[in-house]
Amino acid sequence: MLRVSATRVARLLLWAVAAVTAAHLATAAVHYGLGYDRQLGLRPLFNLNGEANVPTWFSPALLLLAAGLLALIWRTTPPAARGDRRTWAVLAAVFLFLAADETAEIHEMLNPLRDLFRADGLLYWAWVVPYGIAGLVLLVACLRFLRRLPRRTTALITGAGALYVGGALVLEILGGYAMERFGRGSLPVVATYTVEELCEMLGLVLFVYALLDYLGARGGRIDVAIEPGGRRDAAGTGVP
């Protein structure tokens, strides 16, 4: 039997977060501190604000893991708890979308709204407005659901949400202000998005831990049966 420990999984993920963040900080220190730009391509590879690199693979992987656990809870919740099943399913879909968004940067397509509303300063990244509204609507819709969960689970999910939203929205807003005032690539901008990405990753790790802890407290056990493709005869051989 395969046993999964919420604590061990969280510890492993925290080590991965620490490694990714340390690599980012080390390459940034060489870049800004020593003025050395080449670094054998390591700066682009570990830049938390880069594209098609290690951090941009790691964050969607965390979101996909959370989406998978949410879907698992949805499938294993008794049919009698119809409201809770629906909420778990919606949350799984939301995190699946966030994983796709993190990879394809769908939210960046909303930044032209800045020109439409003539927004600047704290609203330099205009996508935070629709995403912030959507997040608030989701929170209000889930309040009763959160109250029905065990207190420990509610506290863990609330803490994870505060970390993730604090990074994804609040620090993104501050980062937009720093971008407009100091320019792309400036130290204030680098410091802001470093803390932003770290908060997002820590929030996701805490959320994964909360879901695994909830499954464990519920006595979660899953049996997986793999069925072969095609039809089989009584002897188990394939039937054309």
C-alpha positions, 0 to 999 in steps of 0.5 A: 500500500502506498502511504502519503504523508501530508507533512512529508509532501509539504516538507519536500515541496518546501525544499523545492521552493527554497531551491528555486528561490535560492537559485533565483537570488544567487543569479540575481546577486551575480547579475546586479552585484557583480554586473556580470550578465552572461552567467552561462544562461543561468539568470534566465533559467532561474529568474522568478519573473522569466518565461519558459524556465524552471520557476514557470514550470514549478508554479503550474505544477503546484497548481495542477497538484492542488487541482488534482487533490481538489478533484479527488476530494470531489470524487470521494465526497458522499453524494448526499453532500451535494453542495460540498461536492459542487464546491470542490468541483468548482475549486478544482476547475478554478485551480486547473484554470490558474495552472493554464493561466500561469503557463500561458499568461492569459491574464496578461491579455487583460493589460490593454484595459489600462489604456481603456480606463487610463489606469496607472500607478497601482493599477499599472497591471490592469488584470488585477481588477477583474481577477480581484473581483472574481476572487472576491466573488469566489470567496463570498460564495465559499464562506458557508462552505468554509464554515462547514469544514473542520476548523483546522482545515478552514484555518489552513485554507484561509492562511494559504489563500491569504499568502497566495492572494497577497502575492498574486494581487497585492504585491503585483499591484505594488510591483506595477507601481514600482515598474512605472516609477523605477523601470523594468529590471530595477532593484525595487521591481526585482525585490517585489516580484521575488517576494510575490512569487515566494508568497504564491509558492508558499501559499500553494504548498500550504494549500496542498498540505491542507488538502492532504491533511483533510483527506487524511483526517477523513480517513482517505483511502483510494483503491486504483484498478487499471483496466486494459483497453479493448475487449477480452475473452474469458482467458484474458486474451485480447479480442479483435 
